[in-house]
């Protein structure tokens, strides 16, 4: 008789189709799900994120048991410190031949499993690649091999061809690969924003919310507003709602900054894809069907699919290709501590206050809020790279290091030696004014650069250019801006930089 295996399932791997669970034999192998202190506390996670994962894990346990699997579940109140300790608890009670686990999404944990677990557990540890992604490590390495620049656009085209998404007779639908130019509209109250349906909260989720509030009282997150799906069925219903009621306007307004709504027309499904409740290929195929059936524009469908099939897979590829050295990069030597308002949203900058407030309260902000409001501020102010990365990793419900680190370090902070972005995503207050209506509620004026009522983004932008003038002067996409700054009157330049320095010193 074959000995059983211990199948370790992490909280962001809640899919029956992931590689480790596909090896599990119901009724023989033991599946371990564990809520452990180390994974819940190594950064200051949003309570929405903790509640989502704990409740989803508890519901997934029921799904596995209904299929005949033997599940060993360790809840947070059992005070197990780490996943390694959780595995040891099971091994002390059962005879198994090996530990099998689907590769985690963080190098930190993978390194522990590879180097520590086999010794500490006295057991072979079989780590399988996470096959829920659409590009394997080998796929990405082959694409990246020999390239001087690893630009997402060209990877994305290969993925479109491979999976035949938005393709007609070997060519991109509509004759273009990318319709991003059609998806940059600012917000001027052009549409009624649909009311999103609530997700029903059952007894399991209610219990989890109470436990998380009790055990993590100092973490961000207002769980009185918890609205996340915790089962595959409910996640699919949320996605169906998006396709029916929001997808048609998603593309047009995906870059809009909206005072009235944190959600606008966004999908709000990244957290479900990233923890295993939704399948990335299935959602892309469903959006393509919606376009072909006339439910949305090609630009909306392409914009959505590019984020999932292109950007998500590309970011994951970059992470595993360049780690662990990637995490140590800090191209612009940014080192200032985070201002206190990153934890209470108490700033008069309306766009920044709104973006941080909803990030803290809901664990959510859309990509322009993350990149061009919060990330832009952190970039311009020179905030410490690791502090900012840890903040993003903790605050957002969809954040795991494989997706958070390249997006923050590389895209938002331009800190990865230009691997991801060919230029810094730096902008003044004029960009924010163009994209939304926050400025109407703000005491600062986007037309002014210095003075008590001047938009801080303006002087911060020029200070940023001034500090890195030599670097940006040789950048083809920044050369004109750098040259124009050099031409300005030296006294004007000094006044702007000094005003920005004064504000930064007050914040940090």
C-alpha positions as CSV (number, residue, x, y, z in Angstrom):
1,X,0.0,0.0,0.0
2,X,1.3,3.4,-1.0
3,X,2.0,5.9,1.8
4,X,0.1,9.1,1.9
5,X,1.5,12.5,1.0
6,X,1.1,15.8,2.8
7,X,-0.3,18.3,0.3
8,X,0.3,21.8,1.7
9,X,-2.1,24.4,0.2
10,X,-1.3,28.1,0.8
11,X,-4.0,30.8,1.3
12,X,-3.5,32.2,-2.2
13,X,-3.7,28.8,-3.9
14,X,-7.4,28.0,-3.4
15,X,-7.9,26.3,-6.7
16,X,-8.7,22.6,-7.3
17,X,-6.6,22.9,-10.5
18,X,-3.3,23.9,-8.9
19,X,-0.4,21.6,-9.3
20,X,-0.1,20.1,-5.8
21,X,-3.8,19.4,-5.4
22,X,-4.0,17.7,-8.8
23,X,-1.7,15.1,-7.3
24,X,-3.8,14.5,-4.2
25,X,-5.7,11.3,-3.9
26,X,-9.0,11.8,-2.0
27,X,-9.3,9.6,1.1
28,X,-5.5,8.8,1.2
29,X,-3.4,12.0,1.1
30,X,-3.7,14.7,3.7
31,X,-4.3,18.3,2.6
32,X,-3.0,21.0,5.0
33,X,-4.6,24.4,5.2
34,X,-3.1,26.7,7.9
35,X,-3.7,30.2,9.2
36,X,-0.3,31.0,10.7
37,X,1.0,34.0,12.5
38,X,4.1,34.5,10.3
39,X,2.2,34.8,7.1
40,X,-0.4,37.1,8.7
41,X,2.1,39.5,10.3
42,X,5.4,39.7,8.4
43,X,4.0,43.0,7.0
44,X,1.1,45.0,8.4
45,X,-1.6,43.3,6.2
46,X,-5.0,45.0,5.7
47,X,-7.7,43.3,7.7
48,X,-9.8,42.9,4.5
49,X,-6.9,40.8,3.1
50,X,-6.6,38.6,6.2
51,X,-10.4,38.2,6.4
52,X,-10.7,37.3,2.7
53,X,-8.0,34.6,2.9
54,X,-9.1,33.1,6.2
55,X,-12.7,32.9,5.2
56,X,-11.9,31.7,1.7
57,X,-9.6,29.0,3.2
58,X,-12.3,27.8,5.6
59,X,-14.8,27.6,2.7
60,X,-12.3,25.8,0.6
61,X,-11.8,23.3,3.3
62,X,-15.6,22.4,3.0
63,X,-15.2,22.1,-0.7
64,X,-12.3,19.7,-0.4
65,X,-14.0,17.6,2.2
66,X,-17.2,17.4,0.1
67,X,-14.9,15.9,-2.6
68,X,-13.7,13.2,-0.2
69,X,-10.3,14.8,0.8
70,X,-8.8,14.4,4.2
71,X,-8.2,18.0,5.4
72,X,-6.1,19.0,8.4
73,X,-7.1,22.6,9.1
74,X,-5.2,24.8,11.6
75,X,-6.9,28.1,12.5
76,X,-5.3,31.2,13.8
77,X,-6.4,30.6,17.4
78,X,-4.3,27.4,17.5
79,X,-1.2,29.8,17.6
80,X,0.9,27.9,15.1
81,X,3.8,30.2,14.2
82,X,4.7,29.2,10.6
83,X,3.8,27.0,7.8
84,X,6.8,24.8,8.6
85,X,5.5,24.3,12.1
86,X,2.1,23.6,10.8
87,X,3.5,20.8,8.5
88,X,5.4,19.4,11.5
89,X,2.1,19.2,13.5
90,X,0.7,17.0,10.8
91,X,3.8,14.9,10.3
92,X,3.9,14.2,14.1
93,X,0.4,12.6,13.8
94,X,0.5,10.9,10.4
95,X,3.0,8.7,8.4
96,X,3.6,10.3,5.0
97,X,6.1,9.7,2.3
98,X,6.7,13.3,1.2
99,X,5.5,16.9,1.4
100,X,4.1,18.3,-1.8
101,X,3.4,22.0,-2.3
102,X,2.6,24.3,-5.1
103,X,5.3,26.9,-5.4
104,X,4.6,30.0,-3.3
105,X,4.4,33.5,-4.7
106,X,7.3,34.9,-2.6
107,X,11.0,34.1,-2.8
108,X,11.2,34.4,1.0
109,X,8.9,31.4,1.5
110,X,10.2,29.4,-1.5
111,X,13.7,29.7,-0.1
112,X,12.5,28.4,3.3
113,X,10.8,25.4,1.6
114,X,13.9,24.6,-0.5
115,X,16.6,25.0,2.1
116,X,15.0,24.6,5.5
117,X,12.0,22.3,5.3
118,X,13.6,19.1,4.0
119,X,16.1,19.2,7.0
120,X,13.7,20.4,9.7
121,X,10.9,18.1,8.6
122,X,13.2,15.2,7.8
123,X,11.1,14.7,4.7
124,X,11.4,15.1,1.0
125,X,9.7,18.4,-0.1
126,X,8.4,18.3,-3.7
127,X,7.8,21.9,-4.8
128,X,5.8,22.1,-8.0
129,X,5.6,25.1,-10.3
130,X,2.3,27.1,-10.0
131,X,0.6,26.1,-13.2
132,X,-2.4,28.5,-12.6
133,X,-0.3,31.0,-14.5
134,X,-0.4,31.2,-18.3
135,X,3.4,31.5,-18.8
136,X,5.7,29.1,-17.1
137,X,9.1,30.2,-15.8
138,X,10.6,28.4,-18.8
139,X,8.3,30.3,-21.2
140,X,9.3,33.6,-19.8
141,X,13.0,32.8,-19.6
142,X,12.9,31.8,-23.3
143,X,11.2,35.0,-24.3
144,X,13.6,37.1,-22.2
145,X,16.7,35.4,-23.3
146,X,19.1,37.7,-25.3
147,X,16.9,40.7,-25.1
148,X,18.3,44.1,-24.1
149,X,14.9,45.4,-23.0
150,X,12.1,43.4,-21.5
151,X,9.1,45.4,-22.6
152,X,5.7,44.1,-21.7
153,X,4.1,45.0,-25.0
154,X,6.1,42.4,-27.0
155,X,5.6,39.7,-24.4
156,X,1.9,40.4,-24.5
157,X,1.7,40.0,-28.2
158,X,3.3,36.5,-27.9
159,X,0.7,35.6,-25.3
160,X,-2.2,36.8,-27.5
161,X,-0.9,34.6,-30.3
162,X,-0.3,31.6,-28.0
163,X,-3.8,31.7,-26.5
164,X,-5.6,33.0,-29.6
165,X,-7.3,35.8,-27.7
166,X,-8.6,38.7,-29.7
167,X,-7.1,37.2,-32.9
168,X,-8.6,37.0,-36.3
169,X,-6.9,34.8,-38.9
170,X,-3.5,35.2,-37.3
171,X,-3.8,39.0,-36.9
172,X,-4.9,41.1,-33.9
173,X,-8.6,41.9,-33.9
174,X,-9.2,45.3,-35.4
175,X,-5.8,45.5,-36.9
176,X,-4.0,46.8,-33.7
177,X,-2.5,45.0,-30.7
178,X,-3.1,47.8,-28.3
179,X,-6.0,50.2,-27.8
180,X,-4.6,52.0,-24.8
181,X,-5.0,55.4,-26.5
182,X,-8.7,54.9,-26.4
183,X,-8.7,54.1,-22.6
184,X,-7.4,57.3,-21.0
185,X,-10.4,59.5,-20.5
186,X,-10.6,61.6,-17.4
187,X,-13.8,61.9,-15.3
188,X,-16.3,64.6,-15.9
189,X,-19.4,62.8,-14.6
190,X,-20.2,61.5,-18.1
191,X,-21.8,58.3,-16.8
192,X,-23.9,57.0,-14.0
193,X,-21.8,54.6,-12.0
194,X,-23.7,51.4,-11.4
195,X,-24.4,50.2,-7.8
196,X,-22.4,47.1,-7.1
197,X,-24.2,44.2,-5.5
198,X,-23.2,43.2,-2.0
199,X,-21.8,39.8,-1.2
200,X,-23.8,37.9,1.4
201,X,-21.8,37.3,4.6
202,X,-22.4,33.8,6.1
203,X,-21.7,32.6,9.6
204,X,-18.1,31.5,8.6
205,X,-17.2,35.0,7.3
206,X,-18.9,36.7,10.3
207,X,-16.8,34.6,12.7
208,X,-13.6,35.4,10.7
209,X,-14.4,39.1,10.7
210,X,-14.8,39.1,14.5
211,X,-11.6,37.1,15.0
212,X,-9.6,39.4,12.7
213,X,-10.9,42.5,14.4
214,X,-9.9,41.1,17.7
215,X,-6.4,39.7,16.8
216,X,-5.3,42.6,14.4
217,X,-6.7,45.7,16.1
218,X,-3.9,48.0,14.8
219,X,-4.0,46.9,11.2
220,X,-5.7,49.0,8.5
221,X,-9.1,47.9,7.2
222,X,-12.7,48.8,8.1
223,X,-14.4,45.3,8.2
224,X,-17.8,46.9,8.7
225,X,-17.5,47.5,5.0
226,X,-16.3,44.0,4.0
227,X,-17.8,43.1,0.6
228,X,-15.4,40.5,-0.8
229,X,-16.5,37.1,-2.2
230,X,-14.9,34.2,-0.3
231,X,-16.1,31.3,-2.5
232,X,-15.6,30.4,-6.2
233,X,-19.3,30.7,-6.8
234,X,-19.6,34.2,-5.4
235,X,-16.4,35.4,-7.1
236,X,-17.9,34.2,-10.4
237,X,-21.1,36.1,-9.7
238,X,-19.1,39.2,-9.0
239,X,-17.3,38.8,-12.3
240,X,-20.5,38.1,-14.2
241,X,-21.9,41.4,-12.8
242,X,-18.8,43.3,-14.0
243,X,-19.2,41.9,-17.5
244,X,-22.9,42.7,-17.7
245,X,-23.0,46.2,-16.0
246,X,-19.5,47.7,-16.0
247,X,-17.3,46.3,-18.8
248,X,-18.7,48.5,-21.5
249,X,-17.4,51.6,-19.7
250,X,-14.3,50.0,-18.1
251,X,-11.9,50.8,-20.9
252,X,-12.9,54.4,-21.4
253,X,-12.7,55.3,-17.7
254,X,-10.1,52.9,-16.4
255,X,-7.6,55.8,-15.9
256,X,-10.2,58.2,-14.4
257,X,-9.9,59.6,-10.9
258,X,-13.4,59.8,-9.4
259,X,-14.4,61.7,-6.3
260,X,-17.8,59.9,-6.0
261,X,-16.7,56.2,-6.2
262,X,-13.7,54.1,-5.3
263,X,-14.8,51.4,-7.7
264,X,-16.0,53.3,-10.9
265,X,-16.2,50.6,-13.6
266,X,-13.3,48.4,-12.6
267,X,-13.5,44.6,-12.4
268,X,-12.4,44.2,-8.7
269,X,-11.4,40.6,-9.5
270,X,-7.6,40.7,-9.1
271,X,-7.9,39.6,-5.5
272,X,-9.9,36.5,-6.7
273,X,-7.5,35.6,-9.5
274,X,-4.5,36.0,-7.2
275,X,-5.9,33.7,-4.5
276,X,-7.2,31.1,-6.9
277,X,-11.0,31.7,-6.8
278,X,-11.0,32.8,-10.5
279,X,-9.1,31.4,-13.4
280,X,-7.2,34.0,-15.5
281,X,-7.7,32.4,-18.9
282,X,-11.4,31.9,-18.2
283,X,-12.0,35.5,-17.4
284,X,-10.1,36.6,-20.5
285,X,-12.1,34.3,-22.7
286,X,-15.4,35.5,-21.2
287,X,-14.4,39.1,-21.9
288,X,-13.6,38.3,-25.5
289,X,-17.0,36.6,-25.9
290,X,-18.6,39.8,-24.6
291,X,-16.9,41.8,-27.2
292,X,-17.7,39.5,-30.0
293,X,-21.3,39.5,-28.9
294,X,-21.4,43.3,-28.9
295,X,-21.5,43.8,-25.2
296,X,-18.5,46.1,-25.1
297,X,-16.0,47.9,-27.4
298,X,-12.8,46.2,-28.6
299,X,-10.8,48.8,-26.7
300,X,-12.5,47.8,-23.4
301,X,-12.0,44.1,-24.1
302,X,-8.4,44.6,-25.1
303,X,-7.6,46.8,-22.1
304,X,-8.9,44.2,-19.7
305,X,-7.2,41.3,-21.4
306,X,-3.9,43.2,-21.6
307,X,-4.0,43.6,-17.8
308,X,-4.6,39.9,-17.1
309,X,-2.9,38.1,-20.0
310,X,-0.1,40.6,-20.6
311,X,0.8,42.7,-17.5
312,X,0.0,40.1,-14.8
313,X,2.0,37.4,-16.5
314,X,4.8,39.7,-17.4
315,X,5.2,41.1,-13.9
316,X,5.3,37.6,-12.5
317,X,7.9,36.6,-15.0
318,X,10.1,39.6,-14.1
319,X,9.9,38.8,-10.4
320,X,11.1,35.2,-10.7
321,X,13.6,36.0,-13.4
322,X,15.5,38.6,-11.3
323,X,14.9,37.6,-7.7
324,X,16.4,37.7,-5.1
325,X,18.8,40.5,-6.3
326,X,15.8,42.5,-7.7
327,X,14.5,43.3,-4.3
328,X,17.7,45.1,-3.3
329,X,17.6,47.6,-6.2
330,X,17.1,51.4,-5.5
331,X,18.2,53.2,-8.7
332,X,17.4,56.7,-7.4
333,X,18.7,56.1,-3.9
334,X,15.3,57.0,-2.4
335,X,15.5,56.8,1.4
336,X,13.1,59.2,3.1
337,X,10.7,57.6,5.7
338,X,7.0,57.4,4.9
339,X,4.9,60.4,6.2
340,X,2.5,59.6,8.9
341,X,-0.4,60.3,6.6
342,X,0.3,57.0,4.8
343,X,-1.4,55.4,7.8
344,X,-4.2,57.8,8.5
345,X,-4.8,59.7,5.1
346,X,-4.6,63.0,7.0
347,X,-3.3,65.3,4.3
348,X,-4.9,68.2,2.5
349,X,-3.9,66.8,-0.9
350,X,-7.4,65.6,-1.8
351,X,-6.4,63.1,-4.5
352,X,-3.8,61.6,-2.2
353,X,-6.0,61.6,0.9
354,X,-8.8,59.9,-1.0
355,X,-6.6,57.2,-2.5
356,X,-4.9,56.4,0.8
357,X,-8.1,56.5,2.7
358,X,-9.8,53.9,0.5
359,X,-6.7,51.9,0.4
360,X,-6.6,51.7,4.1
361,X,-10.4,51.2,4.6
362,X,-11.1,48.8,1.7
363,X,-7.7,47.4,0.8
364,X,-8.4,48.6,-2.7
365,X,-7.4,51.3,-5.1
366,X,-7.3,51.1,-8.9
367,X,-4.1,51.2,-10.9
368,X,-4.0,54.9,-11.6
369,X,-4.5,55.7,-7.9
370,X,-1.7,53.3,-7.0
371,X,0.6,54.5,-9.8
372,X,-0.1,58.1,-10.5
373,X,-1.4,59.4,-7.2
374,X,0.3,57.4,-4.3
375,X,3.2,56.0,-6.3
376,X,3.8,59.3,-8.0
377,X,4.0,61.1,-4.7
378,X,6.4,58.5,-3.3
379,X,8.6,58.8,-6.4
380,X,8.7,62.6,-6.3
381,X,9.3,62.8,-2.6
382,X,12.0,60.2,-2.7
383,X,10.4,57.9,-0.1
384,X,12.3,54.8,1.0
385,X,11.8,52.1,-1.6
386,X,11.5,49.2,0.9
387,X,9.1,51.1,3.1
388,X,6.9,51.9,0.2
389,X,7.0,48.3,-1.1
390,X,6.1,47.0,2.3
391,X,3.2,49.5,2.5
392,X,1.8,48.4,-0.8
393,X,2.3,44.7,0.1
394,X,0.4,45.1,3.3
395,X,-2.4,47.5,2.4
396,X,-3.9,45.8,-0.8
397,X,-6.0,42.7,-0.7
398,X,-4.6,41.5,-4.1
399,X,-0.9,42.0,-3.1
400,X,1.6,39.2,-3.0
401,X,5.3,39.9,-3.4
402,X,5.5,38.4,-7.0
403,X,2.9,41.0,-8.2
404,X,3.5,43.9,-5.7
405,X,7.3,44.2,-5.9
406,X,7.8,44.8,-9.7
407,X,4.7,47.0,-9.8
408,X,5.9,49.2,-7.0
409,X,9.7,49.0,-7.2
410,X,9.9,49.0,-11.0
411,X,6.8,50.7,-12.3
412,X,5.9,53.3,-9.6
413,X,9.3,54.1,-8.1
414,X,11.6,53.6,-11.1
415,X,13.9,51.8,-8.8
416,X,14.8,48.7,-10.8
417,X,17.4,50.1,-13.2
418,X,14.7,50.7,-15.9
419,X,13.8,47.0,-16.4
420,X,10.1,47.6,-16.5
421,X,9.7,51.3,-17.3
422,X,11.7,53.2,-19.9
423,X,11.0,56.5,-18.0
424,X,9.8,57.4,-14.6
425,X,6.0,57.7,-14.2
426,X,6.3,61.2,-12.8
427,X,3.6,63.8,-13.2
428,X,2.6,67.2,-11.9
429,X,-0.8,68.2,-10.6
430,X,-1.9,68.9,-14.1
431,X,-2.1,65.2,-14.9
432,X,-4.3,64.6,-11.8
433,X,-6.5,67.5,-12.7
434,X,-6.9,66.1,-16.2
435,X,-7.9,62.6,-15.1
436,X,-10.5,63.4,-12.5
437,X,-12.4,65.8,-10.3
438,X,-10.5,65.6,-7.0
439,X,-9.0,69.1,-7.6
440,X,-12.5,70.6,-7.3
441,X,-12.6,69.5,-3.6
442,X,-8.9,70.4,-2.8
443,X,-7.6,73.5,-1.2
444,X,-4.5,73.4,-3.5
445,X,-4.5,74.9,-7.0
446,X,-3.0,72.8,-9.8
447,X,-2.1,75.9,-11.7
448,X,0.3,77.1,-9.0
449,X,3.8,75.8,-8.3
450,X,4.9,77.6,-5.1
451,X,3.0,79.2,-2.2
452,X,0.7,77.9,0.5
453,X,-2.1,77.2,-2.0
454,X,0.0,75.6,-4.7
455,X,-0.5,72.0,-5.6
456,X,2.5,70.1,-3.9
457,X,2.8,67.8,-6.9
458,X,4.0,70.7,-9.1
459,X,7.1,71.7,-7.1
460,X,7.8,68.1,-6.1
461,X,7.9,67.3,-9.8
462,X,10.4,69.9,-10.7
463,X,12.5,69.1,-7.6
464,X,12.5,65.5,-8.8
465,X,13.7,66.6,-12.3
466,X,16.4,68.8,-10.7
467,X,17.7,66.1,-8.4
468,X,18.1,63.6,-11.2
469,X,19.0,66.0,-14.1
470,X,22.1,64.2,-15.2
471,X,20.3,60.8,-15.3
472,X,17.2,62.1,-17.1
473,X,19.1,64.3,-19.5
474,X,20.3,61.2,-21.3
475,X,16.9,59.5,-21.3
476,X,15.3,59.9,-24.8
477,X,11.9,60.2,-23.3
478,X,12.9,62.7,-20.6
479,X,15.5,64.8,-22.5
480,X,13.2,67.6,-23.6
481,X,11.8,68.1,-20.0
482,X,15.4,68.1,-18.6
483,X,16.5,70.6,-21.2
484,X,13.6,72.9,-20.5
485,X,14.4,72.8,-16.8
486,X,18.0,73.7,-17.5
487,X,16.8,76.8,-19.5
488,X,14.7,78.2,-16.7
489,X,16.0,81.1,-14.7
490,X,18.3,79.8,-11.9
491,X,16.6,81.9,-9.3
492,X,13.2,80.5,-10.3
493,X,14.6,77.0,-10.1
494,X,16.0,77.6,-6.7
495,X,12.7,78.9,-5.4
496,X,10.7,75.9,-6.6
497,X,13.2,73.4,-5.3
498,X,13.4,75.1,-1.9
499,X,9.6,75.2,-1.6
500,X,9.5,71.5,-2.3
501,X,12.3,70.8,0.2
502,X,10.4,72.7,2.8
503,X,7.2,70.6,2.3
504,X,9.1,67.3,2.3
505,X,10.9,68.2,5.5
506,X,7.6,69.0,7.2
507,X,6.1,65.6,6.1
508,X,9.0,63.3,6.9
